[in-house]
Amino acid sequence: MARLRVCCGRARRAALPCLALLPLLAGCGLLRPDPLAADVALPARFGATAGAPEPARWPEPEWWRGFGAPELDALMAAAMAANFDLAAAAARVREADALVRVAGGALLPAVDLSAAATRSQAAASGSFARRRVGSADSLGLAASYEVDFWGRNRAALDAAGHAAAARRHDLGTVALTAQAAVANTYFALLAAQEQVAIQQANLAAAARVLDILRERLAVGTATGLQVAQQETVVAQQRALLPGFRLQVEQNRHALALLTGRAPEAIAIEGGVFNRLRVPEVAPGLPAELLLRRPDVLAAEAELAAQQANVVVARAALFPSIRLTASGGFQSLALETLLRPESQLFSLAAGLTEPIFRGGALRAQVTAERARQEELLALYRRAIVNALVDTENALAALRRTAEQERLQAEAVATAERANAIAEEQLRAGTIDLVALLLAQQSLFTARTLLVQARLARLQAAVGLFRALGGGWGTAGTIPR
């Protein structure tokens, strides 16, 4: 430990040149991280985009507003304010920032103030001896400083800084995940509501045919078997309703969790499934994507932190230099504590060279380098995974849009066929089997259309997420 404040006279004059040389000593032997390269060949454009790449139309920061659902906007705001995963990720960022300050403390002298007062009494040694009473008071200031000759402390600070940056990028990933989960869950709830409405329409259509058959049975133009068959259809359609209503409730409860509320505290009106818009977005170039994806940036920051950790492990193989000094006052009487004759001080410099640690230090270097190789592989994987995610999302959005269009045509055709079958049933020119087939085709087509539209909406969410959403646009990405 060092006590620099009260060092004076000759000792102080001798220490000043040493202190002036500390920055030079700290820099001359600095170890540096080994250069690394991702070595991942990026394509000129995304394969799922036809022709030349379009000018980038990146998602807006609040990309979900493009769907035109004010209720979704309110849910997103609630999730960004109260989502539990976001709160935990934000706490990890604060923890990492604090650890940066902890690591930075090693680059500065450690200063301590000490004060002590002692009163002692010794027992008498003979019958007429008096007890001996004594006192001692001391006041001192101490500081210690480790010369960062090999850059170990600086590397530890760099590692902590990169780790803090990685936690910020992790926060972006958590935010994107939460946003996508809210949007997908809300769309699933709307789809389940639409399924309930469609199922009620299917039930009404089946019940209408049942009424026709009962009328015909009353006049002898239908059989009891035909009526029983249609009653089965009605019962089957009615039995499907509770399942869709359960999906509505489960998705509502999931939204409550995502927005940090109790299930009883959230109410969803919905009813806008067929009025939702699918906003347009263009991915730009693959290289631009990597500057937006928080998971890629987090992997890069983790790799940089580990490079610094390798420097820390390598520096542990070399000698460490520590300067210490102390000074203060010590006296047997409090009234003479601050007098010049009570001053004391000391200066010391120490060097510690590791000689034998059973190979532990070199093994630590090997372990840190192996971890660096692991993180390099994960960084390369994150780059390729970002490209794959985007390609899949682009393909999914294009194919689901085509599927929804074709399925809408199938629904229109099935509705015309069912209407014709009902008219022919009233006229008595169609058998029940043909009517049942027309009904089943219509019911199935309606359900598949809801599923196709839901898939398209969720594919759009997937593309926004693959493109990094609105998080970290150029110039605002935390480094």
C-alpha positions as CSV (number, residue, x, y, z in Angstrom):
1,M,0.0,0.0,0.0
2,A,1.2,3.6,-0.6
3,R,0.8,6.7,1.4
4,L,1.7,9.5,-0.9
5,R,0.1,12.5,0.6
6,V,2.4,12.9,3.6
7,C,5.6,11.7,1.9
8,C,7.9,14.7,1.9
9,G,11.5,15.9,1.6
10,R,14.1,13.6,0.1
11,A,11.7,10.7,-0.3
12,R,9.2,12.8,-2.3
13,R,11.9,14.1,-4.6
14,A,13.1,10.6,-5.3
15,A,9.5,9.4,-6.0
16,L,8.6,12.0,-8.5
17,P,10.8,10.8,-11.4
18,C,9.5,7.3,-10.9
19,L,5.9,8.5,-11.1
20,A,6.6,10.4,-14.2
21,L,7.9,7.3,-15.9
22,L,4.9,5.2,-15.1
23,P,3.0,6.0,-18.4
24,L,6.1,5.1,-20.4
25,L,6.6,1.9,-18.5
26,A,3.0,1.0,-18.9
27,G,3.1,1.4,-22.7
28,C,6.4,0.0,-23.7
29,G,5.6,-3.7,-23.0
30,L,1.9,-3.6,-23.9
31,L,0.5,-6.9,-25.2
32,R,-2.1,-6.6,-27.9
33,P,-4.9,-8.9,-29.1
34,D,-4.3,-11.2,-32.0
35,P,-6.1,-10.0,-35.2
36,L,-9.0,-12.1,-36.2
37,A,-11.2,-12.2,-39.3
38,A,-14.7,-13.5,-39.8
39,D,-13.8,-15.1,-43.2
40,V,-17.5,-15.4,-44.2
41,A,-18.2,-14.7,-47.9
42,L,-21.2,-12.4,-48.2
43,P,-23.4,-12.7,-51.3
44,A,-23.9,-9.7,-53.5
45,R,-27.7,-9.7,-52.8
46,F,-30.3,-11.9,-51.2
47,G,-31.3,-14.9,-53.3
48,A,-35.0,-14.4,-52.4
49,T,-35.1,-11.0,-54.2
50,A,-35.6,-11.2,-57.9
51,G,-33.4,-9.2,-60.2
52,A,-31.2,-6.4,-58.9
53,P,-31.4,-5.6,-55.2
54,E,-34.0,-2.9,-54.4
55,P,-33.1,0.2,-52.5
56,A,-33.2,-0.6,-48.8
57,R,-36.5,0.2,-47.0
58,W,-35.5,-0.7,-43.5
59,P,-38.2,-1.2,-40.9
60,E,-39.2,1.9,-38.9
61,P,-38.4,1.9,-35.2
62,E,-42.0,1.2,-34.5
63,W,-42.5,-1.1,-37.4
64,W,-45.7,-2.7,-36.0
65,R,-47.6,0.5,-36.7
66,G,-47.6,-0.4,-40.4
67,F,-50.2,-3.2,-39.7
68,G,-52.8,-0.5,-38.9
69,A,-54.0,-1.9,-35.5
70,P,-54.1,0.7,-32.7
71,E,-54.7,-2.0,-30.2
72,L,-51.4,-3.7,-31.2
73,D,-49.7,-0.3,-30.8
74,A,-50.9,-0.1,-27.2
75,L,-49.9,-3.7,-26.5
76,M,-46.4,-3.0,-27.8
77,A,-46.1,0.2,-25.7
78,A,-47.1,-1.9,-22.6
79,A,-44.7,-4.6,-23.4
80,M,-41.7,-2.2,-23.9
81,A,-42.5,-0.7,-20.5
82,A,-43.3,-3.8,-18.4
83,N,-42.0,-7.0,-20.1
84,F,-40.2,-9.1,-17.6
85,D,-37.5,-10.3,-20.0
86,L,-36.7,-6.8,-21.0
87,A,-36.5,-5.7,-17.4
88,A,-34.0,-8.6,-16.7
89,A,-32.0,-7.7,-19.8
90,A,-31.8,-4.0,-18.8
91,A,-30.6,-5.1,-15.3
92,R,-27.8,-7.1,-17.0
93,V,-26.8,-4.0,-18.9
94,R,-26.5,-2.0,-15.6
95,E,-24.6,-4.8,-14.0
96,A,-22.1,-4.9,-17.0
97,D,-21.7,-1.1,-16.8
98,A,-20.8,-1.4,-13.1
99,L,-18.3,-4.1,-13.8
100,V,-16.6,-1.8,-16.3
101,R,-16.1,0.7,-13.5
102,V,-14.8,-2.1,-11.3
103,A,-12.3,-3.1,-13.9
104,G,-11.3,0.5,-14.5
105,G,-10.4,0.9,-10.8
106,A,-7.3,-1.3,-11.3
107,L,-5.7,1.4,-13.5
108,L,-5.8,4.0,-10.7
109,P,-4.0,4.1,-7.3
110,A,-5.8,2.6,-4.4
111,V,-5.9,5.1,-1.5
112,D,-6.8,4.3,2.1
113,L,-7.0,6.5,5.2
114,S,-6.3,4.9,8.5
115,A,-6.7,6.2,12.1
116,A,-6.1,4.3,15.3
117,A,-6.1,5.1,19.1
118,T,-4.8,2.5,21.6
119,R,-5.0,2.5,25.3
120,S,-3.3,-0.3,27.2
121,Q,-2.8,-1.3,30.8
122,A,-0.3,-3.7,32.1
123,A,-0.7,-5.6,35.4
124,A,1.6,-4.8,38.4
125,S,4.5,-7.1,38.8
126,G,5.0,-6.8,42.5
127,S,3.2,-5.9,45.7
128,F,4.2,-2.2,45.6
129,A,4.5,-1.7,41.8
130,R,2.1,0.5,40.0
131,R,0.0,-0.6,37.1
132,R,1.5,0.6,33.8
133,V,-0.9,2.6,31.6
134,G,0.1,3.5,28.0
135,S,-1.5,5.1,24.9
136,A,-0.6,5.3,21.2
137,D,-2.3,7.3,18.4
138,S,-1.7,7.1,14.7
139,L,-3.0,8.7,11.5
140,G,-2.0,7.6,8.1
141,L,-2.7,7.8,4.4
142,A,-1.9,4.8,2.1
143,A,-2.0,4.2,-1.6
144,S,-0.8,1.5,-3.8
145,Y,-0.4,1.3,-7.6
146,E,0.4,-1.6,-9.9
147,V,2.3,-0.6,-13.0
148,D,0.4,-1.9,-15.9
149,F,3.6,-2.7,-17.8
150,W,2.1,-5.5,-19.9
151,G,-1.3,-4.0,-20.4
152,R,-3.1,-6.6,-18.3
153,N,-5.4,-4.1,-16.4
154,R,-6.1,-2.2,-19.6
155,A,-7.0,-5.4,-21.3
156,A,-9.3,-6.4,-18.4
157,L,-11.0,-3.0,-18.8
158,D,-11.4,-3.5,-22.6
159,A,-12.9,-6.9,-21.9
160,A,-15.4,-5.5,-19.5
161,G,-16.3,-2.7,-22.0
162,H,-16.9,-5.2,-24.8
163,A,-18.9,-7.4,-22.5
164,A,-21.1,-4.4,-21.6
165,A,-21.6,-3.7,-25.3
166,A,-22.6,-7.3,-25.8
167,R,-25.2,-6.9,-23.0
168,R,-26.6,-3.9,-24.8
169,H,-26.9,-5.8,-28.0
170,D,-28.5,-8.7,-26.1
171,L,-31.1,-6.2,-24.8
172,G,-31.8,-5.4,-28.5
173,T,-32.3,-9.0,-29.2
174,V,-34.6,-9.4,-26.3
175,A,-36.6,-6.4,-27.4
176,L,-37.0,-7.8,-30.9
177,T,-38.1,-11.1,-29.5
178,A,-40.6,-9.5,-27.3
179,Q,-42.0,-7.3,-30.0
180,A,-42.3,-10.3,-32.4
181,A,-44.0,-12.4,-29.7
182,V,-46.5,-9.7,-29.0
183,A,-47.3,-9.2,-32.7
184,N,-47.6,-12.9,-33.4
185,T,-49.7,-13.6,-30.4
186,Y,-52.0,-10.8,-31.1
187,F,-52.4,-12.0,-34.7
188,A,-53.1,-15.5,-33.5
189,L,-55.7,-14.2,-31.2
190,L,-57.4,-12.3,-34.0
191,A,-57.2,-15.4,-36.2
192,A,-58.9,-17.5,-33.4
193,Q,-61.6,-14.8,-33.2
194,E,-62.1,-15.0,-37.0
195,Q,-62.2,-18.8,-36.7
196,V,-65.0,-18.5,-34.1
197,A,-66.9,-16.2,-36.5
198,I,-66.4,-18.5,-39.4
199,Q,-67.4,-21.5,-37.4
200,Q,-70.6,-19.8,-36.3
201,A,-71.3,-19.1,-40.0
202,N,-70.6,-22.7,-40.9
203,L,-72.9,-23.8,-38.1
204,A,-75.6,-21.5,-39.3
205,A,-75.2,-22.8,-42.9
206,A,-75.4,-26.4,-41.6
207,A,-78.4,-25.6,-39.5
208,R,-80.1,-24.0,-42.5
209,V,-79.7,-27.1,-44.5
210,L,-81.0,-29.2,-41.6
211,D,-84.2,-27.1,-41.5
212,I,-84.7,-27.7,-45.2
213,L,-84.3,-31.4,-44.7
214,R,-86.7,-31.5,-41.8
215,E,-89.2,-29.6,-44.0
216,R,-88.8,-32.2,-46.7
217,L,-89.0,-35.0,-44.2
218,A,-92.4,-33.6,-43.1
219,V,-93.7,-33.8,-46.6
220,G,-92.1,-37.2,-47.4
221,T,-89.4,-36.0,-49.8
222,A,-86.5,-36.7,-47.4
223,T,-85.5,-39.7,-45.3
224,G,-84.8,-39.9,-41.6
225,L,-81.2,-41.0,-42.5
226,Q,-80.6,-37.8,-44.4
227,V,-81.9,-35.7,-41.5
228,A,-79.7,-37.7,-39.1
229,Q,-76.6,-37.2,-41.3
230,Q,-77.1,-33.4,-41.4
231,E,-77.7,-33.4,-37.6
232,T,-74.3,-35.0,-37.3
233,V,-72.8,-32.2,-39.4
234,V,-74.4,-29.6,-37.3
235,A,-73.2,-31.3,-34.1
236,Q,-69.6,-31.5,-35.5
237,Q,-69.6,-27.8,-36.4
238,R,-70.9,-26.8,-33.0
239,A,-68.3,-29.0,-31.2
240,L,-65.4,-27.0,-32.9
241,L,-66.4,-23.7,-31.4
242,P,-65.1,-24.3,-27.8
243,G,-61.6,-25.1,-29.2
244,F,-61.4,-21.8,-31.1
245,R,-62.7,-19.9,-28.1
246,L,-60.0,-21.6,-26.0
247,Q,-57.4,-20.3,-28.4
248,V,-58.7,-16.8,-28.0
249,E,-58.4,-17.0,-24.2
250,Q,-55.0,-18.7,-24.2
251,N,-53.6,-16.0,-26.5
252,R,-55.1,-13.3,-24.4
253,H,-53.4,-14.8,-21.3
254,A,-50.1,-15.0,-23.3
255,L,-50.4,-11.3,-24.1
256,A,-50.9,-10.5,-20.4
257,L,-47.6,-12.2,-19.6
258,L,-45.8,-10.4,-22.5
259,T,-47.1,-7.0,-21.2
260,G,-46.3,-7.8,-17.6
261,R,-49.9,-8.0,-16.4
262,A,-52.1,-10.5,-14.6
263,P,-54.5,-12.3,-17.0
264,E,-57.5,-10.6,-15.4
265,A,-56.1,-7.2,-16.1
266,I,-56.0,-7.4,-19.9
267,A,-58.9,-7.1,-22.3
268,I,-58.6,-7.5,-26.1
269,E,-61.3,-6.2,-28.3
270,G,-59.8,-7.5,-31.6
271,G,-62.2,-8.1,-34.5
272,V,-59.8,-6.5,-37.1
273,F,-58.2,-9.6,-38.6
274,N,-59.4,-8.9,-42.2
275,R,-58.6,-5.2,-42.0
276,L,-54.9,-5.6,-41.1
277,R,-52.3,-4.3,-43.6
278,V,-49.0,-6.0,-44.4
279,P,-46.4,-3.2,-44.6
280,E,-43.8,-3.4,-47.3
281,V,-40.1,-3.7,-46.5
282,A,-37.0,-4.3,-48.6
283,P,-33.8,-5.9,-47.1
284,G,-31.2,-3.9,-49.0
285,L,-27.8,-5.6,-49.2
286,P,-26.5,-8.5,-47.0
287,A,-23.6,-6.5,-45.7
288,E,-26.0,-3.8,-44.4
289,L,-28.0,-6.4,-42.6
290,L,-25.1,-7.3,-40.4
291,L,-24.8,-3.8,-39.1
292,R,-28.4,-4.0,-37.8
293,R,-28.8,-7.4,-36.3
294,P,-28.2,-7.2,-32.5
295,D,-27.4,-10.9,-32.2
296,V,-24.5,-10.5,-34.8
297,L,-23.3,-7.4,-33.0
298,A,-23.5,-9.2,-29.6
299,A,-21.4,-12.1,-31.0
300,E,-18.8,-9.6,-32.3
301,A,-18.6,-7.8,-29.0
302,E,-18.3,-11.2,-27.1
303,L,-15.4,-12.1,-29.4
304,A,-13.7,-8.8,-28.8
305,A,-14.1,-9.2,-25.1
306,Q,-12.5,-12.7,-25.3
307,Q,-9.6,-11.3,-27.3
308,A,-8.9,-9.0,-24.4
309,N,-9.2,-11.9,-21.9
310,V,-6.5,-13.7,-23.9
311,V,-4.2,-10.7,-23.3
312,V,-5.0,-10.8,-19.6
313,A,-4.0,-14.4,-19.4
314,R,-0.8,-13.8,-21.4
315,A,0.2,-10.9,-19.2
316,A,-0.1,-13.1,-16.1
317,L,3.0,-15.0,-17.4
318,F,5.2,-11.9,-17.0
319,P,6.4,-10.0,-13.9
320,S,4.1,-7.6,-12.1
321,I,5.5,-4.4,-10.6
322,R,3.9,-2.7,-7.6
323,L,4.9,0.6,-6.1
324,T,3.9,1.3,-2.5
325,A,4.3,4.2,-0.2
326,S,3.0,5.2,3.2
327,G,3.1,8.2,5.5
328,G,1.4,9.6,8.5
329,F,1.8,10.4,12.1
330,Q,2.3,8.3,15.2
331,S,2.6,9.5,18.8
332,L,2.2,8.2,22.3
333,A,0.2,11.4,23.2
334,L,-2.7,12.8,21.2
335,E,-1.6,16.4,21.7
336,T,1.8,15.6,20.0
337,L,0.3,13.6,17.1
338,L,0.6,16.2,14.4
339,R,4.0,17.5,15.4
340,P,6.9,17.2,12.8
341,E,8.7,14.7,15.1
342,S,5.7,12.3,14.9
343,Q,5.9,12.0,11.1
344,L,6.7,8.6,9.5
345,F,6.8,7.4,5.9
346,S,8.0,4.6,3.7
347,L,8.5,4.0,0.0
348,A,8.8,0.6,-1.7
349,A,8.8,-1.0,-5.1
350,G,8.2,-4.7,-5.6
351,L,8.5,-7.1,-8.6
352,T,6.8,-10.5,-8.7
353,E,7.8,-13.0,-11.3
354,P,5.9,-16.3,-11.5
355,I,8.4,-19.1,-11.4
356,F,6.4,-22.3,-10.9
357,R,2.6,-22.7,-10.9
358,G,2.4,-26.2,-12.1
359,G,1.6,-25.1,-15.7
360,A,-1.6,-23.4,-14.5
361,L,-0.8,-20.0,-16.1
362,R,0.0,-21.4,-19.5
363,A,-3.0,-23.7,-19.3
364,Q,-5.1,-20.6,-18.6
365,V,-3.8,-19.0,-21.8
366,T,-4.6,-22.1,-23.7
367,A,-8.1,-22.2,-22.3
368,E,-8.7,-18.5,-23.1
369,R,-7.5,-19.0,-26.7
370,A,-9.8,-22.1,-27.1
371,R,-12.7,-20.0,-25.8
372,Q,-11.7,-17.3,-28.4
373,E,-11.8,-19.9,-31.2
374,E,-15.2,-21.0,-29.9
375,L,-16.6,-17.4,-30.0
376,L,-15.1,-16.8,-33.4
377,A,-17.0,-19.9,-34.7
378,L,-20.1,-18.6,-33.0
379,Y,-19.6,-15.2,-34.6
380,R,-19.3,-16.7,-38.0
381,R,-22.4,-18.8,-37.3
382,A,-24.3,-15.6,-36.3
383,I,-23.4,-14.0,-39.6
384,V,-24.6,-16.9,-41.7
385,N,-27.7,-17.4,-39.4
386,A,-28.7,-13.8,-40.1
387,L,-28.5,-14.3,-43.8
388,V,-30.5,-17.6,-43.6
389,D,-33.1,-15.9,-41.4
390,T,-33.6,-13.1,-43.9
391,E,-33.7,-15.5,-46.9
392,N,-36.3,-17.7,-45.1
393,A,-38.4,-14.7,-44.1
394,L,-38.3,-13.2,-47.6
395,A,-39.3,-16.5,-49.1
396,A,-42.0,-17.1,-46.5
397,L,-43.6,-13.6,-47.0
398,R,-43.7,-14.1,-50.8
399,R,-45.1,-17.7,-50.6
400,T,-47.7,-17.0,-48.0
401,A,-48.9,-13.9,-49.9
402,E,-49.4,-16.2,-52.9
403,Q,-51.0,-18.9,-50.8
404,E,-53.5,-16.3,-49.3
405,R,-54.5,-15.1,-52.8
406,L,-55.1,-18.6,-54.1
407,Q,-56.9,-19.6,-51.0
408,A,-59.2,-16.6,-51.3
409,E,-60.1,-17.7,-54.8
410,A,-60.8,-21.2,-53.5
411,V,-63.2,-19.8,-50.8
412,A,-65.0,-17.7,-53.4
413,T,-65.4,-20.8,-55.6
414,A,-66.6,-23.0,-52.6
415,E,-69.1,-20.3,-51.6
416,R,-70.6,-20.3,-55.1
417,A,-70.8,-24.1,-55.2
418,N,-72.4,-24.2,-51.8
419,A,-75.0,-21.6,-52.7
420,I,-75.9,-23.6,-55.9
421,A,-76.1,-26.8,-53.9
422,E,-78.5,-25.2,-51.3
423,E,-80.8,-23.9,-54.1
424,Q,-80.8,-27.3,-55.8
425,L,-81.6,-28.9,-52.4
426,R,-84.7,-26.7,-52.1
427,A,-85.7,-27.6,-55.6
428,G,-85.1,-31.2,-54.9
429,T,-82.7,-31.7,-57.8
430,I,-79.6,-32.7,-55.8
431,D,-78.8,-35.6,-53.4
432,L,-77.5,-35.0,-49.9
433,V,-74.1,-36.5,-50.6
434,A,-73.3,-33.8,-53.1
435,L,-74.6,-31.1,-50.7
436,L,-72.4,-32.5,-47.9
437,L,-69.4,-32.4,-50.1
438,A,-70.1,-28.8,-51.1
439,Q,-70.5,-27.9,-47.4
440,Q,-67.3,-29.6,-46.3
441,S,-65.3,-27.9,-49.1
442,L,-66.6,-24.5,-48.0
443,F,-65.9,-25.1,-44.3
444,T,-62.4,-26.3,-45.0
445,A,-61.6,-23.5,-47.5
446,R,-62.7,-20.9,-45.0
447,T,-60.5,-22.4,-42.3
448,L,-57.5,-22.6,-44.6
449,L,-57.9,-19.0,-45.6
450,V,-57.7,-17.8,-42.0
451,Q,-54.6,-20.0,-41.6
452,A,-53.0,-18.6,-44.8
453,R,-53.6,-15.0,-43.7
454,L,-52.2,-15.6,-40.3
455,A,-49.1,-17.3,-41.8
456,R,-48.6,-14.2,-44.0
457,L,-48.9,-11.8,-41.1
458,Q,-46.5,-13.8,-39.0
459,A,-44.1,-14.1,-42.0
460,A,-44.1,-10.3,-42.2
461,V,-43.3,-10.2,-38.5
462,G,-40.5,-12.7,-39.1
463,L,-39.0,-10.5,-41.8
464,F,-39.0,-7.4,-39.5
465,R,-37.3,-9.5,-36.9
466,A,-34.8,-10.9,-39.3
467,L,-33.9,-7.4,-40.5
468,G,-33.3,-6.2,-37.0
469,G,-36.6,-4.5,-36.7
470,G,-36.3,-0.8,-36.0
471,W,-33.5,-1.4,-33.4
472,G,-30.1,0.0,-33.8
473,T,-30.4,2.0,-37.1
474,A,-27.2,3.3,-38.6
475,G,-25.6,5.8,-36.3
476,T,-27.5,4.7,-33.2
477,I,-26.1,1.2,-32.7
478,P,-24.3,1.1,-29.3
479,R,-20.6,0.2,-29.8
